[in-house]
Amino acid sequence: MPVGGSAQVKDPASGDAVYIVQPKAGQYCGLSSVCTHSGCAVDAPKNGQLYCPCHGSRFDAATGAVVNGPAVKPLPRYTVSKDGDKLTLGPLQS
């Protein structure tokens, strides 16, 4: 996955989509695709942001932080580990 790129996987516990992103070389993060405002599915990362088509919330694609409301809580984050060429989605962070 290139820097700034993303891949979509499923959370094995909920079945919800999770975007694995690489904002900087060698740094990986998993971000929930479920908007914290009303539970709609956010679009895949584009231009460094994730956009919710339901009410217009935007989230930073590197951190999940709210860029533009109405959402006030960031997207939930997952740990991601790398072993060789393989990325593994870890648990939801609290």
Contacts in CASP RR format, 6 or more apart in sequence:
PFRMAT RR
TARGET T0000
AUTHOR 0000-0000-0000
METHOD contacts of the structure
MODEL  1
MPVGGSAQVKDPASGDAVYIVQPKAGQYCGLSSVCTHSGCAVDAPKNGQL
YCPCHGSRFDAATGAVVNGPAVKPLPRYTVSKDGDKLTLGPLQS
1 7 0 8 1.000
1 20 0 8 1.000
1 22 0 8 1.000
1 87 0 8 1.000
2 22 0 8 1.000
3 22 0 8 1.000
3 23 0 8 1.000
3 24 0 8 1.000
3 25 0 8 1.000
4 21 0 8 1.000
4 22 0 8 1.000
4 23 0 8 1.000
4 45 0 8 1.000
4 48 0 8 1.000
4 61 0 8 1.000
5 21 0 8 1.000
5 22 0 8 1.000
5 45 0 8 1.000
6 19 0 8 1.000
6 20 0 8 1.000
6 21 0 8 1.000
6 22 0 8 1.000
6 44 0 8 1.000
6 45 0 8 1.000
6 61 0 8 1.000
7 19 0 8 1.000
7 20 0 8 1.000
7 87 0 8 1.000
8 17 0 8 1.000
8 18 0 8 1.000
8 19 0 8 1.000
8 20 0 8 1.000
8 33 0 8 1.000
8 44 0 8 1.000
9 17 0 8 1.000
9 18 0 8 1.000
9 20 0 8 1.000
9 89 0 8 1.000
10 16 0 8 1.000
10 17 0 8 1.000
10 18 0 8 1.000
11 17 0 8 1.000
11 18 0 8 1.000
11 32 0 8 1.000
11 78 0 8 1.000
11 89 0 8 1.000
11 92 0 8 1.000
12 89 0 8 1.000
13 92 0 8 1.000
16 32 0 8 1.000
16 33 0 8 1.000
16 34 0 8 1.000
17 33 0 8 1.000
17 41 0 8 1.000
18 30 0 8 1.000
18 31 0 8 1.000
18 32 0 8 1.000
18 33 0 8 1.000
18 78 0 8 1.000
18 89 0 8 1.000
19 30 0 8 1.000
19 31 0 8 1.000
19 33 0 8 1.000
19 44 0 8 1.000
19 45 0 8 1.000
19 50 0 8 1.000
19 61 0 8 1.000
20 28 0 8 1.000
20 29 0 8 1.000
20 30 0 8 1.000
20 80 0 8 1.000
20 87 0 8 1.000
20 89 0 8 1.000
21 28 0 8 1.000
21 29 0 8 1.000
21 30 0 8 1.000
21 31 0 8 1.000
21 45 0 8 1.000
21 61 0 8 1.000
21 62 0 8 1.000
22 28 0 8 1.000
23 29 0 8 1.000
23 61 0 8 1.000
23 62 0 8 1.000
23 63 0 8 1.000
24 62 0 8 1.000
26 82 0 8 1.000
28 80 0 8 1.000
28 81 0 8 1.000
28 82 0 8 1.000
28 87 0 8 1.000
29 62 0 8 1.000
29 63 0 8 1.000
29 77 0 8 1.000
29 78 0 8 1.000
29 80 0 8 1.000
30 77 0 8 1.000
30 78 0 8 1.000
30 79 0 8 1.000
30 80 0 8 1.000
30 89 0 8 1.000
31 45 0 8 1.000
31 50 0 8 1.000
31 59 0 8 1.000
31 61 0 8 1.000
31 64 0 8 1.000
31 75 0 8 1.000
31 76 0 8 1.000
31 77 0 8 1.000
31 78 0 8 1.000
32 75 0 8 1.000
32 76 0 8 1.000
32 77 0 8 1.000
32 78 0 8 1.000
32 92 0 8 1.000
33 41 0 8 1.000
33 42 0 8 1.000
33 50 0 8 1.000
33 75 0 8 1.000
34 40 0 8 1.000
34 41 0 8 1.000
34 42 0 8 1.000
34 75 0 8 1.000
34 76 0 8 1.000
35 41 0 8 1.000
35 42 0 8 1.000
35 52 0 8 1.000
35 54 0 8 1.000
35 55 0 8 1.000
35 57 0 8 1.000
35 71 0 8 1.000
35 75 0 8 1.000
36 57 0 8 1.000
36 66 0 8 1.000
36 71 0 8 1.000
36 72 0 8 1.000
36 73 0 8 1.000
36 74 0 8 1.000
36 75 0 8 1.000
36 76 0 8 1.000
37 52 0 8 1.000
37 54 0 8 1.000
37 55 0 8 1.000
37 57 0 8 1.000
37 69 0 8 1.000
37 70 0 8 1.000
37 71 0 8 1.000
37 72 0 8 1.000
38 54 0 8 1.000
38 55 0 8 1.000
39 54 0 8 1.000
40 52 0 8 1.000
40 53 0 8 1.000
40 54 0 8 1.000
40 55 0 8 1.000
41 52 0 8 1.000
42 50 0 8 1.000
42 51 0 8 1.000
42 52 0 8 1.000
42 53 0 8 1.000
42 57 0 8 1.000
42 59 0 8 1.000
42 75 0 8 1.000
43 50 0 8 1.000
43 51 0 8 1.000
43 52 0 8 1.000
43 53 0 8 1.000
44 50 0 8 1.000
45 61 0 8 1.000
46 61 0 8 1.000
48 60 0 8 1.000
48 61 0 8 1.000
48 62 0 8 1.000
49 58 0 8 1.000
49 59 0 8 1.000
49 60 0 8 1.000
49 61 0 8 1.000
49 67 0 8 1.000
50 58 0 8 1.000
50 59 0 8 1.000
50 61 0 8 1.000
50 64 0 8 1.000
50 75 0 8 1.000
51 57 0 8 1.000
51 58 0 8 1.000
51 59 0 8 1.000
52 58 0 8 1.000
52 59 0 8 1.000
52 71 0 8 1.000
55 69 0 8 1.000
55 70 0 8 1.000
55 71 0 8 1.000
56 68 0 8 1.000
56 69 0 8 1.000
56 70 0 8 1.000
57 66 0 8 1.000
57 68 0 8 1.000
57 69 0 8 1.000
57 70 0 8 1.000
57 71 0 8 1.000
58 66 0 8 1.000
58 67 0 8 1.000
58 68 0 8 1.000
58 69 0 8 1.000
59 65 0 8 1.000
59 66 0 8 1.000
59 67 0 8 1.000
59 71 0 8 1.000
59 74 0 8 1.000
59 75 0 8 1.000
60 66 0 8 1.000
60 67 0 8 1.000
63 74 0 8 1.000
63 77 0 8 1.000
64 74 0 8 1.000
64 75 0 8 1.000
64 77 0 8 1.000
65 74 0 8 1.000
66 72 0 8 1.000
66 73 0 8 1.000
66 74 0 8 1.000
76 92 0 8 1.000
76 93 0 8 1.000
77 92 0 8 1.000
77 93 0 8 1.000
78 89 0 8 1.000
78 90 0 8 1.000
78 91 0 8 1.000
78 92 0 8 1.000
78 93 0 8 1.000
79 89 0 8 1.000
79 90 0 8 1.000
79 91 0 8 1.000
79 93 0 8 1.000
80 87 0 8 1.000
80 88 0 8 1.000
80 89 0 8 1.000
80 90 0 8 1.000
81 87 0 8 1.000
81 88 0 8 1.000
81 90 0 8 1.000
82 88 0 8 1.000
END
